[in-house]
Amino acid sequence: MEKKEAIQIFLTYLMTERNYSELTKKAYEEDIASFSNFLEASGDGNLENVTTQDVRVYLAYLQEEAYSRNSVSRKISSLRAFYQFLLKNQLVNENPFSYIQLKKKALKLPHFFYEKELEVFFEAAQGDSMLDKRNIALIEVLYATGIRVSECTSLKMQDIDQELGVLLIHGKGNKERYVPFGQFAAAAIENYCRESRGILMEKHHKEHPYLFVNHYGDPITTNGIRYVLNQIIKKSSLTSHIHPHMLRHTFATHLLNNGADMRTVQELLGHASLSSTQIYAHVTKENLQKNYRLFHPRP
């Protein structure tokens, strides 16, 4: 089978059977293309001829090119999955990435807002325009539920149960979960739907089921949410940078710091493994000092 055909079949498999997003598929495609270009430059671009030694040479090349440890880890993970797919479908005789072990990535704690910072952030979002109402509902939902930004852009009107106070979330791998939300998010959603969403859509003659819209009445994108969050930060007195997952990190951190158990947070976040949730098991400096004074025999 031609190399291009094998790659295309794998990418189609990611989209149709694994339900990966277009963004994830693109990352796999770029990682495979990078390795393929390396092989061709080395003199043999045949996927079937790749050995573990070739993989080690590729690793050395990535390190020489000063790729970060995270980038190298992602590339190797993508290629391991690709070759495992080829092996399963009898397109190669072995997976040369099977025995490649990388050093564990350095633990990097997620950035989050302290409660006082969050109050400043929410205050900066206040306003009377239709987009202000949209923005308030957006950040209330992100903080109240901890959903991914991609899950937020996929939210539809029929996914909201205002009476029970839950959202039906369509997560990674097409897995569904229910996530509750509180009175602040409920009020913000109701206000936005009543005074903003419908008016924007009608003004631009748009009709669709998605909850959050942009100023043209179209469904908001992940880049659109990133822009909204950055604009709110600029209006505030906060000096920290913000990224799309920061409210998700804040959600998890605040739950754990206030006594929620790890399994509950795992389920709410939609993590397949508890190990993915454990990174949030850090505590704020205030809680750290409080517990130290409380439990150490000589504080």
C-alpha positions in Angstrom: 0.0 0.0 0.0 1.2 3.5 -0.8 2.5 5.5 2.1 0.1 8.4 1.4 -2.9 6.0 1.3 -1.9 4.3 4.6 -1.6 7.7 6.3 -5.0 8.8 4.9 -6.7 5.6 6.1 -5.2 6.2 9.6 -6.4 9.8 9.7 -9.9 8.7 8.6 -9.9 6.0 11.4 -9.1 8.7 14.0 -12.1 10.9 12.8 -14.7 8.2 12.2 -13.9 5.5 14.8 -12.0 7.4 17.6 -14.1 10.5 17.1 -11.1 12.8 17.4 -11.5 16.4 16.7 -10.2 18.1 13.5 -7.5 19.8 15.6 -6.3 16.5 17.0 -6.3 14.9 13.6 -4.2 17.7 12.3 -1.6 17.3 15.1 -1.3 13.6 14.2 -1.0 14.4 10.5 1.8 16.9 11.2 3.7 14.5 13.4 3.6 11.7 10.8 4.6 14.1 8.0 7.6 15.3 10.0 8.8 11.7 10.5 8.1 10.9 6.9 10.2 13.8 5.7 13.0 12.8 8.0 12.9 9.3 6.5 13.0 10.5 3.0 15.9 12.9 3.8 17.7 9.9 5.3 17.4 8.0 2.0 14.6 5.5 2.7 11.1 6.7 3.0 9.5 3.2 3.2 7.4 2.9 6.3 7.8 -0.9 6.4 11.6 -0.6 6.7 11.7 1.5 9.8 13.5 -0.1 12.8 13.9 0.8 16.4 17.4 2.1 15.6 15.9 4.5 13.0 13.6 5.7 15.7 16.5 6.3 18.1 18.2 8.3 15.3 15.0 10.3 14.9 14.9 11.0 18.6 18.5 12.3 18.5 17.6 14.5 15.5 14.6 16.0 17.5 16.9 16.7 20.4 19.5 18.4 18.1 16.7 20.6 16.7 15.9 21.7 20.3 12.4 20.4 20.5 10.9 20.5 24.0 10.5 17.3 26.0 6.7 17.7 25.7 6.9 18.1 21.9 9.1 15.0 21.5 6.8 13.0 23.8 3.8 14.0 21.7 5.5 13.1 18.4 6.5 9.7 19.6 3.1 9.0 21.0 1.5 9.9 17.7 3.9 7.7 15.7 3.5 4.8 18.2 -0.3 5.0 17.7 0.1 5.2 13.9 2.4 2.2 13.7 0.1 0.2 16.1 -2.7 0.9 13.6 -0.5 -0.3 10.7 0.5 -3.4 12.6 -3.1 -4.3 13.6 -4.1 -4.0 9.9 -1.1 -6.1 8.8 0.5 -3.2 6.9 3.8 -3.5 8.7 5.4 -6.5 10.5 6.3 -4.7 13.7 5.9 -1.4 15.6 9.4 0.1 15.9 8.1 2.6 18.6 6.8 -0.1 21.0 10.0 -0.3 23.0 10.9 3.4 23.0 10.7 4.8 26.5 11.0 8.5 27.2 11.8 10.1 30.5 8.7 11.3 32.3 7.7 14.8 31.6 8.4 17.4 34.2 5.4 17.9 36.4 3.9 21.3 35.5 1.2 22.5 37.8 -1.8 24.0 36.0 -2.3 27.8 36.2 -5.5 28.8 38.0 -7.2 31.9 39.5 -7.2 32.4 43.2 -10.7 33.3 44.5 -9.9 37.0 44.8 -8.5 37.1 41.3 -11.6 35.3 40.0 -13.8 38.0 41.5 -11.7 40.7 39.6 -12.0 38.7 36.4 -15.8 38.3 36.7 -16.2 42.0 37.6 -14.2 43.0 34.4 -16.7 41.0 32.3 -19.7 43.0 33.4 -21.5 45.3 31.0 -24.9 46.0 29.4 -24.2 45.1 25.7 -25.5 41.9 24.1 -21.9 40.7 23.8 -21.2 41.5 27.5 -24.2 39.3 28.4 -22.8 36.6 26.2 -19.4 36.9 27.8 -20.8 36.7 31.3 -22.8 33.6 30.5 -19.7 32.1 28.8 -17.3 32.5 31.7 -20.0 31.5 34.3 -20.6 28.2 32.4 -16.8 27.5 32.0 -16.1 28.1 35.7 -19.3 26.4 37.0 -18.8 23.2 35.0 -15.1 22.9 34.2 -15.9 21.8 30.7 -13.3 22.0 27.9 -13.5 24.9 25.6 -14.2 22.5 22.7 -17.1 21.1 24.7 -18.4 24.6 25.3 -18.4 25.5 21.6 -20.4 22.2 21.0 -23.1 23.0 23.6 -26.6 23.1 22.1 -29.8 24.5 23.5 -31.2 21.0 24.0 -28.2 20.1 26.2 -29.3 22.5 28.9 -31.7 21.3 31.6 -32.4 24.5 33.6 -34.9 22.8 35.9 -32.4 20.2 37.1 -29.4 22.5 36.6 -27.3 20.1 34.5 -25.6 20.2 31.1 -25.3 17.1 28.8 -21.7 17.3 27.7 -20.4 15.5 24.5 -16.8 14.9 25.4 -13.7 13.3 23.9 -14.2 10.1 22.1 -17.9 10.8 21.8 -18.4 10.1 25.5 -21.3 11.8 27.2 -21.6 13.0 30.8 -23.9 15.2 32.8 -22.3 18.1 34.7 -24.3 20.3 37.1 -24.2 24.1 37.2 -25.2 26.5 39.9 -27.5 29.5 40.2 -25.0 32.1 38.9 -24.5 30.2 35.7 -28.3 29.5 35.4 -29.1 33.2 35.8 -26.4 34.2 33.3 -27.6 31.6 30.7 -31.2 32.7 31.1 -30.3 36.4 30.8 -28.1 35.8 27.7 -30.7 33.7 25.9 -33.4 36.2 26.6 -31.6 39.5 25.8 -28.7 38.6 23.5 -28.6 35.2 21.7 -31.9 35.3 19.8 -31.5 39.0 18.9 -28.0 38.5 17.4 -29.2 35.4 15.4 -32.3 37.2 14.1 -30.4 40.3 13.2 -28.1 38.3 10.9 -30.7 35.8 9.8 -29.0 32.8 11.4 -30.7 29.6 12.7 -28.9 26.8 14.6 -29.1 25.0 17.9 -25.7 26.1 19.4 -25.8 28.0 22.7 -23.0 30.4 22.3 -22.8 32.7 19.3 -20.4 35.4 18.0 -21.4 38.9 17.0 -22.6 37.6 13.6 -25.0 35.1 15.2 -22.8 32.1 14.2 -21.7 29.4 16.6 -18.6 30.7 18.5 -15.3 29.0 17.9 -12.5 28.0 20.3 -10.5 30.9 18.9 -13.5 33.2 19.5 -13.6 32.1 23.2 -9.8 32.6 23.5 -10.3 36.2 22.1 -13.1 36.9 24.6 -11.1 35.7 27.6 -8.1 37.8 26.5 -10.3 40.9 26.1 -11.7 40.5 29.6 -8.2 40.1 31.1 -7.1 43.4 29.3 -10.1 45.2 30.9 -9.2 43.9 34.4 -6.4 44.9 36.7 -5.0 41.3 36.5 -1.4 41.0 35.2 -1.6 37.2 34.6 -1.9 35.7 31.1 -5.0 33.6 30.4 -5.4 30.5 28.3 -8.6 28.7 27.3 -8.2 25.9 30.0 -7.5 28.3 32.9 -11.1 28.4 34.1 -11.2 24.5 33.9 -8.1 24.4 36.0 -9.6 26.9 38.4 -12.8 24.8 38.7 -10.9 21.6 39.6 -8.5 23.4 42.0 -11.3 25.1 43.9 -13.4 21.9 44.2 -10.4 20.0 45.6 -9.3 22.8 47.9 -12.8 22.9 49.3 -13.0 19.2 50.1 -14.3 17.5 47.0 -13.0 14.0 46.5 -10.7 13.1 43.5 -13.2 10.7 41.9 -15.9 13.3 41.8 -13.6 15.8 40.2 -12.5 13.1 37.7 -16.0 12.4 36.6 -16.9 16.1 36.3 -13.9 16.8 34.2 -14.5 13.8 32.0 -11.1 12.3 32.6 -10.8 8.6 31.5 -8.0 8.0 34.1 -7.6 9.3 37.7 -4.0 10.0 37.0 -5.1 12.9 34.7 -6.9 14.4 37.6 -4.2 14.0 40.2 -2.3 17.0 38.9 -4.9 19.1 40.5 -4.2 17.7 43.9 -2.0 20.6 44.7 -3.2 23.2 47.2 -2.9 27.0 47.5 -0.2 28.4 49.6 -2.8 29.6 52.1 -4.2 26.1 52.6 -0.7 24.6 52.7 0.3 26.9 55.5 -3.0 26.4 57.3 -2.7 22.6 57.2 1.0 22.8 58.2 0.2 24.8 61.3 -2.8 22.6 62.1 -1.0 19.2 61.9 2.7 19.7 62.4 3.7 19.0 66.0 6.1 22.0 66.0 4.5 24.6 63.7 
